[in-house]
Amino acid sequence: MTRTRDFDRQKVLEKAMLVFWRKGVDGASIADLLKEMNISRSSMYETFGNKDKLLLEAIQYYMDARKSEREVLNDSRDVRLSILHYFQNHIDRVFDEQAPDGCLITSTTATLDHQSTFIQDAIETSFKDIEKALMNLLEKGKASGQIDPTIDSKKWAFLFLNLHHSINITSKINHNKEDFIEMIQQVLSLL
């Protein structure tokens, strides 16, 4: 007979996500996770399976929480402004003192060479979702005449995806938020 859980699964998952985010995948020990989640080892394994499966759920939780941030990329009335707003929101989050530094996806990507296939797949999905949203917006901009119709939307979307993740890393050294906004404005002026 299995015991009933006496904890809120979503709250525990959020706490695990924060541990992975703050300490990195390799730095987050089972002991760290259990302490922060405030559950027993057996409860963790019964609920999540193992550390990799917990990480996968934490990544999914993180991606689900970030979906609303991409909504601005559905607004094609002013394509450049939508991209600028997307990056302003992203930069605001990166510099939010209440949140851990950087990005869970970016830091997990740095350790992909020794992560399981299903973790790699989740990260790849995250990358593709952002890139696809940007590419679709650029295509709408080309169709409406806001963007030069000869640009390669896929290459520009890939550039923006890389800027997105490089901000997560560079912000750990450069703490001037305005530098990042100005960078995005400069790139958008080339579009």
C-alpha positions as CSV (number, residue, x, y, z in Angstrom):
1,M,0.0,0.0,0.0
2,T,1.4,3.4,-1.0
3,R,1.3,6.3,1.3
4,T,-0.4,9.5,0.3
5,R,1.8,12.4,-0.4
6,D,1.7,15.1,2.2
7,F,3.2,17.9,0.1
8,D,2.2,20.0,-2.9
9,R,3.9,18.5,-5.9
10,Q,4.0,21.8,-7.9
11,K,5.6,23.7,-5.0
12,V,8.1,21.0,-4.4
13,L,8.9,20.9,-8.2
14,E,9.4,24.7,-8.2
15,K,11.8,24.4,-5.3
16,A,13.8,21.7,-7.2
17,M,13.8,23.9,-10.3
18,L,15.4,26.7,-8.2
19,V,18.1,24.4,-6.9
20,F,19.0,23.3,-10.4
21,W,18.9,26.9,-11.6
22,R,21.1,28.2,-8.8
23,K,23.6,25.4,-8.5
24,G,23.5,24.0,-12.0
25,V,22.7,20.4,-12.9
26,D,26.0,19.0,-11.7
27,G,26.2,21.2,-8.6
28,A,22.7,20.2,-7.4
29,S,23.2,17.2,-5.2
30,I,20.4,14.9,-4.0
31,A,21.0,16.3,-0.5
32,D,20.6,19.9,-1.7
33,L,17.4,19.0,-3.5
34,L,15.9,17.1,-0.6
35,K,16.8,19.9,1.8
36,E,15.2,22.6,-0.3
37,M,12.2,20.5,-1.3
38,N,11.7,19.5,2.3
39,I,10.8,15.9,1.4
40,S,12.3,12.5,2.2
41,R,14.5,10.6,-0.2
42,S,11.9,7.9,-0.6
43,S,9.2,10.6,-1.4
44,M,11.4,12.1,-4.0
45,Y,12.1,8.7,-5.7
46,E,8.4,7.7,-5.4
47,T,7.2,11.0,-6.9
48,F,9.8,11.8,-9.5
49,G,11.8,8.6,-10.1
50,N,15.4,9.8,-10.0
51,K,17.4,13.0,-10.4
52,D,17.3,13.0,-14.2
53,K,13.5,12.7,-14.2
54,L,13.2,15.4,-11.6
55,L,15.4,17.6,-13.7
56,L,13.3,16.9,-16.8
57,E,10.1,17.9,-14.9
58,A,11.9,21.0,-13.5
59,I,12.9,22.0,-17.1
60,Q,9.3,21.5,-18.3
61,Y,8.0,23.5,-15.4
62,Y,10.5,26.3,-16.3
63,M,9.5,26.2,-19.9
64,D,5.8,26.3,-19.1
65,A,6.4,29.3,-16.9
66,R,8.2,31.1,-19.7
67,K,5.6,30.5,-22.4
68,S,3.7,33.7,-21.6
69,E,7.0,35.6,-22.2
70,R,6.9,34.5,-25.8
71,E,3.3,35.7,-26.3
72,V,4.7,39.1,-27.4
73,L,6.1,37.4,-30.4
74,N,2.6,36.7,-31.7
75,D,2.0,40.4,-32.1
76,S,2.9,41.3,-35.7
77,R,1.5,44.8,-35.8
78,D,5.1,46.1,-35.3
79,V,7.6,43.3,-35.7
80,R,10.7,45.2,-34.5
81,L,8.8,46.5,-31.4
82,S,7.6,43.0,-30.6
83,I,11.1,41.6,-30.8
84,L,12.4,44.5,-28.7
85,H,9.6,43.9,-26.1
86,Y,10.5,40.2,-26.0
87,F,14.1,41.0,-25.3
88,Q,13.3,43.7,-22.8
89,N,11.2,41.2,-20.8
90,H,14.0,38.7,-21.1
91,I,16.6,41.2,-19.9
92,D,14.4,42.3,-17.1
93,R,14.0,38.7,-15.9
94,V,17.8,38.1,-16.2
95,F,18.4,41.2,-14.0
96,D,15.7,40.4,-11.5
97,E,17.4,40.3,-8.2
98,Q,14.7,37.9,-6.8
99,A,15.5,35.3,-9.4
100,P,18.7,33.2,-9.7
101,D,21.3,34.4,-12.2
102,G,21.0,33.4,-15.8
103,C,18.7,30.8,-17.1
104,L,18.0,27.1,-16.2
105,I,17.9,26.2,-19.9
106,T,21.2,27.9,-20.7
107,S,23.1,26.5,-17.7
108,T,21.7,23.0,-18.4
109,T,22.8,23.3,-22.1
110,A,26.4,23.9,-20.9
111,T,26.4,20.4,-19.4
112,L,24.5,18.6,-22.2
113,D,27.5,16.4,-23.2
114,H,26.8,14.2,-20.2
115,Q,23.0,14.6,-19.8
116,S,20.5,11.9,-20.8
117,T,18.9,11.9,-24.2
118,F,15.5,13.0,-22.8
119,I,17.1,16.0,-21.1
120,Q,18.9,16.9,-24.4
121,D,15.5,16.5,-26.2
122,A,13.8,18.9,-23.8
123,I,16.5,21.5,-24.2
124,E,16.4,21.1,-28.0
125,T,12.6,21.6,-27.8
126,S,13.1,24.8,-25.8
127,F,15.5,26.2,-28.4
128,K,13.3,25.3,-31.3
129,D,10.2,26.8,-29.7
130,I,11.9,30.2,-29.3
131,E,13.5,30.0,-32.8
132,K,10.2,29.1,-34.4
133,A,8.3,31.9,-32.7
134,L,10.9,34.4,-33.9
135,M,11.0,33.0,-37.4
136,N,7.2,33.1,-37.7
137,L,7.1,36.7,-36.5
138,L,9.8,37.6,-39.1
139,E,7.9,35.9,-41.8
140,K,4.8,37.9,-40.9
141,G,6.9,41.1,-41.0
142,K,8.1,40.2,-44.5
143,A,4.6,39.5,-45.6
144,S,3.3,42.8,-44.2
145,G,6.2,44.9,-45.7
146,Q,7.7,45.7,-42.3
147,I,10.8,43.6,-42.9
148,D,12.9,43.4,-46.1
149,P,11.4,40.4,-48.0
150,T,14.8,39.2,-49.0
151,I,16.1,38.5,-45.5
152,D,16.6,34.9,-44.4
153,S,14.1,34.6,-41.5
154,K,15.6,31.3,-40.3
155,K,19.1,32.8,-40.0
156,W,17.8,35.9,-38.3
157,A,15.8,33.8,-35.9
158,F,18.9,31.7,-35.2
159,L,20.8,35.0,-34.5
160,F,18.1,36.1,-32.0
161,L,18.1,32.7,-30.3
162,N,21.8,33.0,-29.8
163,L,21.5,36.5,-28.5
164,H,18.8,35.3,-26.1
165,H,21.1,32.7,-24.6
166,S,24.3,34.8,-24.7
167,I,22.5,37.5,-22.6
168,N,22.1,34.8,-19.9
169,I,25.8,34.2,-19.8
170,T,27.2,37.6,-20.4
171,S,24.9,39.2,-17.8
172,K,26.9,37.3,-15.1
173,I,29.9,39.6,-15.9
174,N,28.3,42.7,-17.3
175,H,25.8,44.1,-14.9
176,N,24.7,47.1,-16.9
177,K,21.2,46.2,-18.1
178,E,21.2,49.1,-20.6
179,D,24.1,47.6,-22.5
180,F,21.9,44.6,-23.4
181,I,19.0,46.8,-24.4
182,E,21.2,48.9,-26.6
183,M,22.7,45.8,-28.2
184,I,19.2,44.5,-29.2
185,Q,18.3,48.0,-30.5
186,Q,21.5,48.0,-32.7
187,V,20.7,44.5,-34.0
188,L,17.1,45.5,-34.8
189,S,18.3,48.6,-36.7
190,L,20.1,46.2,-39.1
191,L,16.9,44.2,-39.7
